[in-house]
C-alpha cells in the first residue's frame, strides 16, 4: 500500500523530466461541437499516435521535427495538419461529417481495426447509429436490448430487469451514467432501458480485462456517456411510437463555449390497454417517464465544467390505492483541468438514489405501505499523464458513502398501526488505483495496474454473532453488540491486480490475454425467478463477506478484406468466492436477521465466445455465439436427501445458458429504405422441480431431494424485423432536417416462449373417505403443468422519428 501511494506521489514530478515537445488538444464534431470519443490521431512519419479519451482530448509527445498529423473518425472526413514541432503545440480539430453516408451498420465509431490493434479485449462498444438500426421491442431504440445481442451478454427472458454478463448476476454489473451509478437499468420490468437514446453519445461494456479505474462489481462495467449538447445551433428531435413518445431539445447557451441538452420520455402503454380491456379501471395505471439533462461550460483552454442529471420513475397501480413504483435519480458535477500539455485531470462528484415502494389495502384501517432505497454520494479524482507516445499513466481514487434504507414499513390491521421498519445502515468504500498503458514495440502492448479498495460497514447498528448450526438451516443468534454511530461493524480491504496483453501477429491479426480481480461489497438480495425492481441491496457485514472474483481470458482477433470483416474468438474462466444464496424458506424482506438466512459458497463460470461482423456493403451485421456454463457450490444447498454433512453439490445458476446464438442483419434497399432483422436462440434456463409426490387427504404434496435448479424450461427463440424509411431535407439556410418511419414486428412467427412453468392440482379434490376405503381403489389426484409467457404473441408497432 505504501509503495502504491509513493508511486501516485512521484508521477507528477516526471512532468519536469522530459525534454520532448507535446501536441495536444480536442477533437470535435464540426456540426455540433460534440467531443469525438476514440478518434485516431496519427503521426504518419512515425506510424504512431493516440486516440482521444471520453472527453475528446489527446496528447502526443515527440522529438522536435516536422510532422504530418492525421485526424480520423469513421463517418467523418479525415484532416491532415502539418506541424513544425519546436515547442508545445495546442491543436483543436473539428471534423466534418462525410456528405455520402456509409451504407452499413457500424458497431463502433472507433478506428476500423481497433479490435485488432488495441490492448482492450472482452469489450463491447456500440454507437447510437448502430443501435438505431436494430429492431427491438415496440420499434423503440434501446441500449440494453442491443447489448444483449453481443457475445457473453444475456437475460433470463422478457419481464426480467437488467442483464447478465458471462454467468454473473444482475446485481454484479456496475452501470454508470456520466459516472454516477444507476441501480435499476430497466423500465416496465425489463422491456425498456432507463437510457434515453437521444441523449446518449457513447456506450461501452467491459466484460473482462477491466481497467483499474473501475471497481465495485464482480462481472461487468457498463459506462454510458451522455451528449454534451449542440454548441453550434439549436436542434429539436424526438419520436412518436406505439408505447411511448420522446422529445429532446439541445443548443448553445453561449456559442462554442457553453451548451445544454434536455431529453424527456413518457410511456402510454396504459392507453391502448384501456381500449381493449377493463383491467386498468378504478385508478389503475401502467407507465414510466424520465428526464435527462446536461450542460457544460468552457471556462478557458484548460478548464471545463459539466453538470448532468437523470430522473425517472415507473408506476404500476392495481387501483387508486394499491400498486408499485420505483425510480432512479442521479446528479453529476465534473471539472476537466489541464495542468499542462501532458497532464489531464477530471474531478467528479455525484449523487445517486434508487427508491422503490409498494402499497396494499383499500381502507385506512386495513393497509400496508413499504418503501426502501439506497443512496450514494461520491467524489472521484482521476489523472492521466501522457508520459510519451509509448506510455499513458492513469491514477486516482474514489470516496463513496452509502446509505441503505432496507425497509420503511407500516401496516394497519383493524385500525391498529404496526411499524415493521428496519434501521438505516451506512457504509464507506474508498479506493486508490494506478495503471499504465504501454507500447513495447510494433508487436507487443500491455496495460497493467492495481487497485486497492477498502470497505467499512458503519454504525449505528446492531452487530449479530451467530452460533453454529446445520448448513441450510437458519443460524441462531448468540449475541448482539450495539455499535455506535461512525464505528465499524466490519472492515475489509483488498488488492485488485489488472493486466491486459496484446501480441500483434501481423497488421490484421492479434492475440490478446487478460486477467482481473474484482471485489464487490454490496449484494442484491433476491430469490425470485428473475431480478425485480423491488429487490433489496444489502452491504457486507461481519457475517456476509464481500464477493470476490478472478477472471482470465484469451482471445484471437482477425480482420479480413481491409477490415470489411471482423472475427474474434474469446474464451474465459471466472472463479468466485463468497457467493450468496438463501436457505429454503428464507425471509428476505423486512427481516432484521437477514444474515441468519444467508449462505455463502464458491462459483465458477466459463465459456467461449464467437463473433463475426460484416462492416461494409448493402448487407451488414453480425453473428455471435456463446457456449458457457455458470454454477455455484454452497454447503446447505443442493445436498441430496441422504447427505449427512449437508455438503453442497455444484448446481447451475438461474441465469445459466448453455447456448446463446444471436444474428443481426441490416440490408440497405436504397438510399432511403432499410430492412433489418434479429434472431435469438437461447437454451432454456434452469429452474427447480419436484422429483416425486405424495397424496394426503386428496391434496398433492410435491417432494424434492434438496436439488436446486435441477431441470430447464424449454429453449427460447424469436425473430424480430423492421423496415425503415428515411426522409432527409436541406433547408435554404443549409440546415439538415431528417425524419423516419420505422415499422417493426416483434416475435414475427408467434413463438410462445416460456418464462416459467407452474404446477397446479386439477379442480375437484378427491374425497378423503374414498382414498381411505381399502375395499375401493382410489384414483390418483391429477396435476397439470402450465407455461407462463410474458410476450407470447406477435407485436407490430410503428414509430415516427424526427430532427430539425
VOGU-3710 file (C-alpha; in Angstrom, 3 decimals, decimal comma):
1> xxxxxxxxxx> 0,000/0,000/0,000  2,835/2,427/0,863  4,526/1,692/-2,474  1,276/2,452/-4,297  0,900/5,808/-2,512  4,549/6,642/-3,225  4,040/5,902/-6,920  0,997/8,166/-7,030  3,018/10,938/-5,382  6,038/10,838/-7,684
11> xxxxxxxxxx> 4,271/10,570/-11,036  3,611/14,361/-11,318  7,324/15,006/-10,726  8,022/13,276/-14,035  6,484/16,293/-15,752  9,759/18,159/-15,498  11,957/15,242/-16,567  11,042/15,192/-20,255  12,822/17,201/-22,977  10,491/16,434/-25,882
21> xxxxxxxxxx> 7,545/18,529/-27,084  3,849/17,795/-26,936  0,962/18,167/-29,370  -2,411/18,109/-27,632  -5,979/19,315/-27,983  -9,571/18,233/-28,506  -11,239/16,537/-31,491  -14,876/17,514/-32,006  -17,774/17,208/-34,428  -17,870/20,363/-36,595
31> xxxxxxxxxx> -21,666/20,193/-36,841  -22,481/20,356/-33,132  -19,251/20,675/-31,125  -19,639/17,227/-29,503  -16,383/15,624/-28,399  -15,469/12,604/-30,533  -14,565/9,679/-28,282  -11,929/7,325/-29,658  -10,886/9,450/-32,660  -7,498/8,441/-34,094
41> xxxxxxxxxx> -4,635/10,959/-34,036  -1,791/9,515/-36,118  1,716/10,884/-36,755  2,255/9,483/-40,244  6,073/9,764/-40,315  6,416/7,628/-37,182  3,305/5,435/-37,653  2,418/6,166/-34,043  -0,175/8,222/-32,262  -3,047/8,068/-29,820
51> xxxxxxxxxx> -6,826/8,055/-29,567  -8,988/10,635/-27,842  -10,363/9,921/-24,377  -14,002/10,156/-23,276  -13,749/13,951/-23,343  -12,222/14,092/-26,846  -8,753/15,000/-25,510  -5,478/13,684/-26,893  -1,787/14,237/-26,174  1,286/13,039/-28,115
61> xxxxxxxxxx> 4,898/13,727/-27,072  7,565/13,688/-29,809  11,134/14,822/-30,525  11,438/18,176/-32,345  10,824/17,986/-36,087  8,349/18,345/-38,943  5,343/16,017/-38,819  2,076/15,342/-40,579  -0,693/14,673/-38,043  -3,745/12,825/-39,333
71> xxxxxxxxxx> -7,135/13,049/-37,560  -9,555/10,228/-38,375  -13,009/9,165/-37,239  -15,327/6,748/-39,018  -18,029/8,590/-40,947  -16,052/11,864/-40,963  -13,659/13,470/-43,452  -10,019/12,898/-42,456  -7,993/16,047/-41,727  -4,207/16,457/-42,007
81> xxxxxxxxxx> -2,182/19,068/-40,139  1,478/19,832/-40,927  3,335/20,730/-37,728  6,869/22,075/-37,204  7,322/20,936/-33,644  9,760/23,202/-31,790  7,559/23,883/-28,749  4,468/22,513/-27,065  1,589/22,998/-29,509  -2,182/23,047/-28,961
91> xxxxxxxxxx> -4,270/21,874/-31,950  -8,050/21,621/-31,594  -9,723/19,977/-34,587  -13,321/19,871/-35,776  -14,074/17,043/-38,208  -16,780/17,345/-40,851  -19,214/14,501/-41,407  -18,949/12,812/-44,810  -21,586/14,004/-47,281  -22,146/10,457/-48,558
101> xxxxxxxxxx> -23,195/8,444/-45,549  -21,768/4,989/-45,036  -24,218/2,361/-46,186  -23,622/-0,094/-43,374  -24,055/-0,859/-39,731  -21,008/0,347/-37,776  -20,688/-1,481/-34,478  -18,367/1,181/-33,119  -17,265/4,583/-34,362  -13,724/3,935/-33,158
111> xxxxxxxxxx> -10,880/3,022/-35,536  -11,813/0,305/-38,021  -9,074/-2,059/-36,836  -9,176/-1,199/-33,132  -10,451/-4,687/-32,309  -7,069/-5,995/-33,548  -4,641/-3,226/-32,609  -5,856/-2,102/-29,168  -4,902/-3,759/-25,892  -8,549/-3,964/-24,857
121> xxxxxxxxxx> -10,396/-7,258/-25,045  -13,756/-8,502/-23,755  -15,180/-5,069/-24,548  -18,466/-4,366/-26,338  -18,905/-0,872/-27,766  -21,963/0,439/-29,597  -22,758/3,834/-31,027  -26,255/5,259/-31,363  -26,218/4,973/-35,177  -25,807/1,225/-34,816
131> xxxxxxxxxx> -28,367/0,876/-32,047  -30,950/2,848/-34,040  -30,857/0,242/-36,846  -31,545/-2,771/-34,618  -35,198/-3,926/-34,372  -36,209/-4,241/-30,735  -39,373/-4,298/-28,674  -42,161/-1,973/-29,940  -39,819/-0,396/-32,518  -38,018/1,715/-29,927
141> xxxxxxxxxx> -34,258/2,254/-29,786  -32,905/0,547/-26,677  -29,350/0,335/-25,343  -29,692/-2,665/-23,012  -31,608/-4,759/-25,560  -28,924/-4,004/-28,152  -26,114/-5,082/-25,805  -27,873/-8,423/-25,307  -27,214/-9,183/-28,983  -23,445/-9,310/-28,349
151> xxxxxxxxxx> -21,392/-12,304/-27,120  -21,436/-13,035/-23,400  -24,454/-10,820/-22,644  -27,900/-12,260/-21,944  -31,131/-12,067/-19,980  -33,360/-14,751/-18,487  -36,295/-13,553/-20,612  -38,893/-10,867/-21,162  -40,048/-9,299/-17,951  -36,617/-9,672/-16,327
161> xxxxxxxxxx> -34,876/-6,498/-15,220  -31,260/-5,852/-16,159  -28,850/-8,166/-17,953  -26,338/-10,926/-17,224  -22,681/-10,940/-18,285  -20,515/-14,064/-18,504  -22,501/-16,025/-15,965  -22,857/-13,189/-13,464  -25,981/-11,943/-11,717  -27,855/-8,733/-12,476
171> xxxxxxxxxx> -26,537/-7,193/-9,261  -22,932/-7,847/-10,329  -22,997/-5,177/-13,080  -21,882/-1,617/-12,332  -23,956/0,701/-14,538  -22,669/4,268/-14,843  -24,439/7,256/-16,399  -21,918/10,071/-16,675  -20,012/8,261/-13,874  -23,000/8,110/-11,470
181> xxxxxxxxxx> -24,217/4,584/-10,581  -27,669/3,510/-11,748  -29,067/0,708/-9,580  -32,069/-0,198/-11,759  -31,424/-0,130/-15,513  -34,917/-1,061/-16,712  -38,339/0,438/-17,279  -41,540/-1,648/-17,363  -39,979/-4,767/-15,781  -37,153/-5,011/-18,313
191> xxxxxxxxxx> -38,907/-4,152/-21,587  -37,053/-0,831/-21,935  -33,844/0,611/-20,521  -33,670/3,813/-18,479  -31,300/5,413/-21,021  -32,892/7,828/-23,470  -31,037/7,122/-26,761  -31,493/10,723/-27,922  -29,304/11,883/-25,011  -26,624/9,147/-25,205
201> xxxxxxxxxx> -23,355/9,549/-27,101  -21,262/6,514/-26,210  -21,833/3,054/-24,703  -19,056/0,737/-23,570  -19,392/-2,583/-21,749  -16,361/-4,194/-20,080  -16,882/-7,971/-19,694  -13,262/-8,721/-18,742  -9,829/-7,133/-18,752  -11,381/-4,340/-16,698
211> xxxxxxxxxx> -9,067/-1,307/-16,208  -8,030/-0,454/-12,652  -10,011/2,806/-12,658  -13,201/0,730/-12,333  -14,262/-1,310/-9,325  -17,128/-2,268/-7,081  -18,794/-5,039/-9,114  -17,875/-8,606/-9,935  -18,978/-9,178/-13,545  -19,011/-6,077/-15,719
221> xxxxxxxxxx> -18,868/-2,302/-16,072  -21,348/-0,509/-18,357  -20,104/3,042/-18,976  -22,738/5,260/-20,625  -21,755/8,805/-21,644  -24,331/11,485/-22,359  -24,218/14,012/-25,170  -22,975/17,456/-24,245  -25,496/19,382/-26,359  -25,082/21,185/-29,655
231> xxxxxxxxxx> -22,809/24,201/-29,138  -23,343/25,484/-32,711  -27,091/25,633/-33,271  -30,439/24,594/-31,800  -31,825/21,118/-32,524  -35,167/19,527/-31,694  -35,557/15,781/-32,088  -37,823/13,045/-30,857  -40,192/10,280/-31,753  -43,802/9,205/-31,503
241> xxxxxxxxxx> -44,249/5,483/-31,021  -46,711/2,800/-30,089  -45,595/2,600/-26,458  -44,020/5,971/-25,651  -43,007/9,318/-27,103  -39,832/11,283/-26,579  -38,614/14,845/-27,133  -35,086/16,306/-26,985  -34,007/19,936/-27,177  -30,359/20,988/-27,359
251> xxxxxxxxxx> -28,401/24,062/-28,300  -25,828/26,671/-27,332  -26,048/28,823/-24,236  -23,024/30,765/-25,498  -21,946/29,608/-28,963  -18,834/27,397/-28,948  -18,481/27,991/-25,210  -21,490/26,536/-23,433  -24,351/24,234/-24,417  -27,215/22,174/-22,991
261> xxxxxxxxxx> -29,357/19,147/-23,769  -32,751/18,278/-22,270  -34,454/14,982/-23,133  -37,725/13,531/-21,856  -39,850/10,414/-22,410  -43,297/9,316/-21,278  -44,925/5,975/-21,982  -48,612/5,405/-22,515  -48,844/1,634/-22,517  -51,926/2,009/-20,337
271> xxxxxxxxxx> -53,795/3,911/-23,089  -54,204/1,056/-25,628  -54,807/-1,405/-22,788  -57,844/0,626/-21,718  -59,249/0,347/-25,243  -59,372/-3,452/-25,186  -59,846/-4,397/-21,530  -61,154/-3,070/-18,241  -58,043/-4,284/-16,392  -56,964/-0,696/-15,660
281> xxxxxxxxxx> -60,146/0,648/-14,135  -60,557/2,298/-10,717  -57,338/4,311/-10,926  -55,100/1,511/-12,198  -52,049/2,664/-14,166  -49,026/1,332/-16,029  -46,492/3,872/-17,294  -42,994/5,324/-16,914  -41,346/8,666/-17,506  -37,809/10,020/-17,374
291> xxxxxxxxxx> -35,944/13,281/-17,823  -32,261/13,617/-18,762  -30,367/16,911/-18,694  -26,792/18,089/-19,176  -24,919/21,355/-19,594  -21,267/22,336/-19,929  -19,161/25,484/-19,901  -15,680/26,132/-21,320  -14,043/28,421/-18,774  -10,834/28,636/-20,818
301> xxxxxxxxxx> -8,451/26,379/-22,738  -7,511/24,471/-19,580  -10,770/24,284/-17,651  -14,203/22,943/-18,492  -17,109/22,035/-16,229  -20,096/19,723/-16,771  -23,334/19,187/-14,874  -25,742/16,374/-15,695  -28,706/14,644/-14,126  -31,326/11,955/-14,598
311> xxxxxxxxxx> -34,755/11,458/-13,053  -37,036/8,541/-13,929  -39,942/6,634/-12,406  -42,169/3,630/-13,138  -45,733/3,419/-11,843  -47,722/0,177/-11,765  -51,006/0,534/-9,856  -53,707/-2,103/-9,498  -56,165/0,616/-8,480  -56,041/4,086/-6,958
321> xxxxxxxxxx> -54,773/2,746/-3,597  -52,601/-0,259/-4,437  -49,514/-0,867/-6,556  -45,767/-0,474/-7,099  -43,466/2,378/-8,063  -39,704/2,716/-8,415  -37,207/5,175/-9,825  -33,622/6,428/-10,194  -32,237/9,901/-9,622  -28,644/10,906/-10,368
331> xxxxxxxxxx> -26,697/14,166/-10,407  -23,067/14,640/-11,515  -20,707/17,602/-11,495  -17,376/17,249/-13,328  -14,387/19,513/-13,803  -11,793/18,888/-16,533  -8,467/20,583/-15,859  -5,204/20,581/-17,833  -2,236/21,003/-15,505  -0,015/21,189/-18,592
341> xxxxxxxxxx> 0,176/19,725/-22,091  0,573/16,136/-20,849  -1,269/16,139/-17,560  -5,070/15,810/-17,881  -7,398/15,558/-14,888  -11,063/15,063/-14,175  -12,772/15,590/-10,822  -16,267/14,154/-10,383  -18,784/14,475/-7,561  -22,101/12,707/-7,861
351> xxxxxxxxxx> -25,258/11,734/-6,031  -27,355/8,675/-6,831  -30,636/7,500/-5,341  -32,743/4,454/-6,115  -36,037/4,064/-4,282  -38,877/1,601/-4,619  -42,172/1,046/-2,827  -45,474/-0,783/-2,842  -48,766/-0,300/-1,058  -51,757/-2,590/-0,496
361> xxxxxxxxxx> -55,128/-2,164/1,169  -58,271/-0,298/0,246  -59,045/1,391/3,546  -57,148/3,393/6,152  -57,891/0,662/8,701  -56,559/-2,179/6,579  -53,452/-1,338/4,544  -49,716/-1,885/4,246  -47,092/0,561/2,924  -43,479/-0,432/2,308
371> xxxxxxxxxx> -40,576/1,536/0,824  -36,833/1,083/0,527  -33,932/2,948/-1,055  -30,193/3,115/-1,490  -28,345/6,436/-1,719  -24,767/7,045/-2,829  -22,559/10,133/-2,562  -19,177/10,016/-4,277  -16,065/12,054/-5,004  -13,715/10,707/-7,684
381> xxxxxxxxxx> -10,493/12,388/-8,887  -8,788/10,898/-11,947  -5,490/11,903/-13,558  -3,934/10,939/-16,884  -0,284/11,623/-17,615  0,834/11,167/-21,235  4,461/10,314/-20,494  5,370/9,788/-24,149  3,919/8,082/-27,205  4,570/4,704/-25,567
391> xxxxxxxxxx> 3,236/5,272/-22,036  -0,098/6,622/-20,790  -0,349/6,581/-16,994  -3,705/6,832/-15,230  -4,120/7,131/-11,476  -6,658/8,395/-8,984  -9,029/7,404/-6,233  -12,615/7,197/-5,111  -14,525/8,036/-1,932  -18,016/6,568/-1,822
401> xxxxxxxxxx> -20,571/6,802/1,001  -23,635/4,526/1,039  -26,907/4,931/2,900  -29,150/1,847/2,929  -32,809/2,131/3,904  -33,874/-1,541/3,841  -37,496/-1,062/4,904  -39,793/1,726/5,965  -42,847/-0,460/6,530  -46,078/0,481/8,281
411> xxxxxxxxxx> -49,269/-1,579/8,363  -52,763/-1,096/9,716  -54,924/-4,004/10,819  -58,404/-3,214/12,102  -57,211/0,323/12,634  -54,176/-0,656/14,738  -50,827/0,702/13,496  -47,943/-1,782/13,197  -44,451/-0,442/12,455  -42,138/-3,045/10,899
421> xxxxxxxxxx> -39,433/-0,629/9,740  -35,751/-1,564/9,797  -32,911/0,733/10,808  -30,843/2,638/8,279  -27,381/1,220/7,509  -24,326/3,222/6,379  -21,098/2,196/4,678  -17,921/3,809/3,353  -15,959/2,488/0,357  -12,612/4,006/-0,648
431> xxxxxxxxxx> -10,087/3,091/-3,297  -6,795/4,101/-4,928  -5,606/2,905/-8,325  -2,805/3,303/-10,847  -2,267/1,847/-14,318  -0,042/2,233/-17,344  -0,912/1,647/-20,983  2,417/0,825/-22,603  3,527/0,046/-26,147  6,538/-2,264/-26,175
441> xxxxxxxxxx> 7,168/-2,038/-29,896  5,279/-2,876/-33,058  4,189/-6,290/-31,802  3,604/-6,011/-28,059  1,429/-3,698/-25,991  0,309/-4,065/-22,394  -1,929/-2,346/-19,869  -1,212/-3,176/-16,247  -2,351/-1,728/-12,966  -3,572/-2,313/-9,447
451> xxxxxxxxxx> -6,489/-1,078/-7,373  -6,715/-1,102/-3,595  -10,228/-0,955/-2,148  -11,416/-0,674/1,442  -14,947/-1,052/2,816  -16,408/-0,342/6,245  -19,945/-1,128/7,382  -20,688/1,682/9,847  -22,935/2,110/12,858  -25,180/2,993/14,493
461> xxxxxxxxxx> -26,252/-0,628/14,064  -26,549/-3,996/15,739  -23,733/-6,456/15,153  -25,042/-10,021/15,308  -22,989/-13,007/16,395  -24,417/-16,328/15,226  -23,889/-19,824/16,566  -23,167/-22,956/14,577  -25,969/-24,946/13,032  -26,567/-27,494/10,280
471> xxxxxxxxxx> -25,800/-25,989/6,889  -29,020/-24,891/5,239  -30,841/-24,005/8,458  -31,389/-20,557/9,959  -28,440/-19,621/12,197  -29,232/-18,853/15,844  -28,268/-15,503/17,405  -25,973/-15,966/20,396  -25,007/-12,319/20,961  -25,978/-8,824/19,824
481> xxxxxxxxxx> -23,450/-6,000/20,038  -24,601/-2,401/19,758  -22,218/-0,409/17,528  -22,339/3,359/17,953  -22,573/5,884/15,120  -19,442/6,093/12,959  -17,826/2,945/14,378  -17,178/-0,046/12,125  -19,365/-3,141/12,239  -16,927/-4,811/9,820
491> xxxxxxxxxx> -13,997/-3,639/7,674  -12,468/-5,264/4,599  -9,526/-4,337/2,368  -8,399/-5,959/-0,882  -5,832/-5,568/-3,645  -7,144/-5,950/-7,189  -4,442/-6,539/-9,851  -5,331/-5,981/-13,526  -3,443/-6,999/-16,687  -4,148/-6,965/-20,439
501> xxxxxxxxxx> -1,612/-8,016/-23,106  -1,750/-7,825/-26,906  0,597/-9,549/-29,344  0,293/-8,347/-32,951  0,939/-11,260/-35,328  0,542/-9,019/-38,395  -1,436/-5,962/-39,472  -4,739/-7,881/-39,431  -4,255/-10,419/-36,644  -3,567/-10,314/-32,907
511> xxxxxxxxxx> -3,727/-12,471/-29,813  -4,818/-10,974/-26,504  -4,918/-12,154/-22,909  -6,227/-10,552/-19,727  -6,612/-11,085/-16,001  -8,569/-9,087/-13,454  -9,599/-9,426/-9,837  -12,770/-7,663/-8,695  -14,332/-7,163/-5,261  -17,978/-6,324/-4,610
521> xxxxxxxxxx> -19,004/-5,048/-1,195  -22,772/-4,732/-1,700  -25,195/-7,544/-2,531  -28,503/-7,651/-4,395  -30,854/-9,749/-2,268  -33,350/-11,674/-4,403  -34,822/-15,161/-4,502  -37,286/-14,599/-7,339  -37,164/-16,307/-10,743  -35,651/-13,114/-12,168
531> xxxxxxxxxx> -34,390/-9,875/-10,645  -37,194/-7,401/-9,943  -37,254/-3,644/-9,201  -38,103/-4,295/-5,543  -35,124/-6,491/-4,709  -33,117/-5,220/-1,725  -29,470/-4,079/-1,637  -27,507/-5,294/1,382  -23,993/-4,182/2,480  -21,306/-6,631/3,547
541> xxxxxxxxxx> -21,284/-7,254/7,298  -19,333/-9,333/9,792  -21,474/-12,296/8,642  -21,776/-11,531/4,899  -18,326/-11,181/3,391  -17,566/-9,267/0,173  -17,863/-11,122/-3,104  -14,534/-11,669/-4,832  -13,830/-12,908/-8,340  -10,900/-13,601/-10,647
551> xxxxxxxxxx> -11,231/-13,868/-14,412  -8,758/-14,894/-17,098  -9,464/-14,565/-20,818  -7,677/-15,416/-24,048  -8,712/-14,162/-27,482  -7,816/-14,380/-31,163  -8,753/-11,393/-33,357  -8,620/-11,349/-37,162  -9,883/-8,878/-39,793  -10,332/-9,620/-43,498
561> xxxxxxxxxx> -10,580/-7,627/-46,732  -9,397/-4,271/-45,442  -11,470/-4,515/-42,257  -14,651/-5,426/-44,154  -14,997/-8,474/-41,905  -14,139/-8,681/-38,206  -13,798/-12,003/-36,438  -12,866/-12,964/-32,904  -12,845/-15,944/-30,591  -12,563/-15,414/-26,831
571> xxxxxxxxxx> -12,518/-17,973/-24,077  -12,776/-17,138/-20,379  -12,811/-18,740/-16,957  -14,074/-16,956/-13,853  -13,902/-18,272/-10,290  -15,635/-16,502/-7,435  -15,842/-16,628/-3,653  -18,427/-15,575/-1,064  -21,324/-16,071/-3,451  -24,552/-15,834/-1,504
581> xxxxxxxxxx> -27,754/-17,813/-1,775  -30,527/-18,463/0,706  -31,820/-21,298/2,828  -35,111/-22,907/1,860  -37,925/-20,760/3,221  -35,683/-17,707/3,718  -37,397/-14,485/4,770  -35,713/-11,802/2,657  -37,898/-8,761/3,185  -38,360/-6,781/6,394
591> xxxxxxxxxx> -36,029/-9,161/8,167  -33,595/-7,606/10,629  -31,871/-11,003/10,862  -31,452/-11,498/7,126  -27,839/-12,552/7,706  -29,113/-15,659/9,505  -30,821/-16,870/6,308  -27,830/-16,285/4,005  -25,426/-18,979/2,892  -22,122/-18,372/1,130
601> xxxxxxxxxx> -20,031/-20,521/-1,184  -17,993/-20,559/-4,372  -18,882/-20,105/-8,022  -17,441/-20,696/-11,443  -18,336/-19,509/-14,930  -16,573/-20,427/-18,143  -17,239/-20,343/-21,849  -16,167/-19,497/-25,364  -17,495/-16,614/-27,480  -17,503/-16,415/-31,300
611> xxxxxxxxxx> -18,116/-13,183/-33,176  -18,253/-12,409/-36,920  -19,190/-8,957/-38,201  -19,524/-7,536/-41,705  -18,920/-3,787/-41,814  -19,442/-2,673/-45,405  -21,751/-3,284/-48,325  -25,507/-3,275/-48,717  -25,826/-6,217/-46,334  -24,136/-5,774/-42,961
621> xxxxxxxxxx> -24,495/-7,152/-39,450  -23,038/-9,780/-37,181  -23,334/-13,269/-35,740  -22,493/-14,008/-32,122  -22,489/-17,367/-30,391  -21,639/-18,150/-26,780  -21,166/-21,624/-25,274  -20,980/-21,272/-21,499  -21,728/-22,560/-18,011  -22,416/-20,751/-14,714
631> xxxxxxxxxx> -22,520/-22,737/-11,454  -22,494/-22,385/-7,666  -21,425/-24,705/-4,852  -22,772/-23,790/-1,410  -22,994/-26,053/1,615  -26,618/-26,480/2,645  -27,945/-26,165/-0,922  -28,360/-28,978/-3,453  -27,279/-31,537/-0,895  -29,485/-34,530/-1,780
641> xxxxxxxxxx> -31,739/-36,432/0,649  -29,028/-38,715/2,012  -26,394/-36,088/2,721  -25,497/-36,151/6,420  -22,904/-33,377/6,433  -25,009/-31,126/4,150  -22,129/-30,631/1,732  -23,418/-28,849/-1,346  -23,022/-30,082/-4,897  -22,444/-27,884/-7,929
651> xxxxxxxxxx> -25,696/-26,541/-9,377  -26,421/-24,147/-12,278  -27,379/-20,563/-11,552  -30,802/-19,321/-12,595  -29,202/-17,398/-15,475  -27,039/-20,262/-16,792  -27,478/-20,589/-20,566  -25,527/-23,283/-22,401  -26,154/-21,945/-25,907  -26,720/-18,320/-26,875
661> xxxxxxxxxx> -26,949/-17,514/-30,596  -27,727/-14,025/-31,976  -27,959/-12,942/-35,631  -28,248/-9,272/-36,586  -28,654/-8,195/-40,225  -29,176/-4,857/-41,903  -29,942/-4,612/-45,620  -29,870/-1,217/-47,356  -32,550/-1,483/-50,055  -31,918/2,052/-51,305
671> xxxxxxxxxx> -30,663/5,409/-50,096  -33,870/5,879/-48,095  -35,061/2,365/-47,287  -33,591/-0,134/-44,878  -34,618/-3,645/-43,818  -33,290/-5,177/-40,579  -33,800/-8,379/-38,629  -32,567/-10,044/-35,458  -32,848/-13,687/-34,470  -32,193/-15,052/-30,988
681> xxxxxxxxxx> -31,825/-18,647/-29,821  -31,090/-19,332/-26,149  -31,002/-22,575/-24,189  -33,673/-22,941/-21,542  -32,691/-21,563/-18,159  -32,677/-23,732/-15,011  -35,487/-23,995/-12,505  -36,374/-26,288/-9,609  -38,999/-29,051/-9,953  -40,211/-31,700/-7,550
691> xxxxxxxxxx> -38,941/-35,219/-8,271  -41,877/-37,076/-6,695  -45,226/-36,569/-4,943  -47,477/-37,980/-2,275  -51,239/-37,666/-1,808  -52,518/-36,636/1,615  -56,212/-36,044/2,177  -56,840/-35,528/-1,501  -54,059/-32,968/-1,845  -50,813/-33,365/-3,772
701> xxxxxxxxxx> -47,630/-32,638/-1,831  -44,511/-32,289/-4,007  -41,239/-33,859/-2,865  -37,771/-32,561/-3,661  -34,496/-34,292/-2,779  -32,813/-30,995/-1,950  -31,877/-30,322/-5,566  -31,645/-26,713/-6,756  -32,230/-25,767/-10,429  -32,453/-29,418/-11,426
711> xxxxxxxxxx> -34,339/-29,025/-14,758  -34,614/-26,468/-17,559  -37,540/-24,688/-19,155  -37,910/-25,045/-22,960  -35,437/-23,296/-25,258  -36,112/-19,698/-26,259  -36,072/-18,369/-29,808  -37,535/-15,297/-31,520  -37,349/-13,318/-34,791  -37,838/-9,545/-34,974
721> xxxxxxxxxx> -37,906/-7,452/-38,163  -38,082/-3,756/-39,009  -38,483/-1,623/-42,118  -37,264/1,983/-42,059  -37,971/4,815/-44,485  -35,731/7,878/-44,119  -36,705/11,393/-45,149  -33,915/13,992/-45,354  -34,138/17,617/-46,437  -31,685/20,508/-46,606
731> xxxxxxxxxx> -33,278/23,887/-45,865  -32,446/27,129/-47,696  -30,147/28,030/-44,788  -28,250/24,786/-45,274  -29,584/23,077/-42,163  -30,368/19,370/-42,366  -33,804/18,167/-41,357  -34,432/14,466/-41,075  -37,244/12,120/-40,154  -38,011/8,441/-40,470
741> xxxxxxxxxx> -40,827/5,955/-40,226  -39,994/2,640/-38,569  -42,336/-0,319/-38,987  -41,404/-3,289/-36,812  -42,735/-6,669/-35,786  -41,641/-8,278/-32,523  -41,840/-12,098/-32,389  -42,652/-12,422/-36,080  -43,535/-16,134/-36,143  -45,542/-16,008/-32,908
751> xxxxxxxxxx> -43,242/-18,139/-30,761  -44,785/-18,803/-27,342  -41,638/-18,738/-25,237  -41,976/-19,924/-21,641  -40,700/-17,635/-18,894  -41,621/-20,104/-16,130  -43,540/-23,353/-15,636  -46,020/-23,769/-12,770  -47,739/-26,897/-11,489  -51,309/-26,873/-10,232
761> xxxxxxxxxx> -53,608/-29,525/-8,854  -56,651/-30,043/-11,046  -60,013/-28,918/-9,718  -62,162/-31,484/-7,989  -60,409/-32,691/-4,849  -60,628/-36,477/-4,358  -62,919/-37,337/-1,433  -60,947/-38,256/1,705  -63,211/-41,274/2,507  -62,602/-42,748/-0,941
771> xxxxxxxxxx> -58,835/-42,540/-0,503  -59,004/-44,410/2,820  -61,541/-47,050/1,728  -59,453/-50,208/1,461  -62,178/-52,034/-0,462  -62,235/-49,421/-3,216  -59,073/-48,392/-5,081  -58,550/-44,637/-5,194  -57,882/-42,625/-8,325  -54,660/-40,639/-8,291
781> xxxxxxxxxx> -55,002/-36,877/-7,900  -54,352/-35,185/-11,242  -51,983/-32,241/-11,673  -51,149/-30,080/-14,675  -48,167/-28,018/-15,774  -48,709/-24,509/-17,158  -46,211/-22,469/-19,142  -46,149/-18,741/-18,370  -45,103/-16,477/-21,234  -44,611/-12,733/-20,954
791> xxxxxxxxxx> -44,877/-11,791/-24,657  -46,139/-14,951/-26,314  -47,705/-13,178/-29,309  -46,871/-11,122/-32,391  -46,451/-7,412/-31,619  -46,452/-4,963/-34,565  -45,563/-1,308/-33,994  -44,769/1,911/-35,802  -42,554/4,822/-34,719  -42,067/8,249/-36,268
801> xxxx> -38,696/9,885/-35,546  -37,786/13,473/-36,367  -34,975/16,005/-36,057  -34,923/19,632/-37,121
//
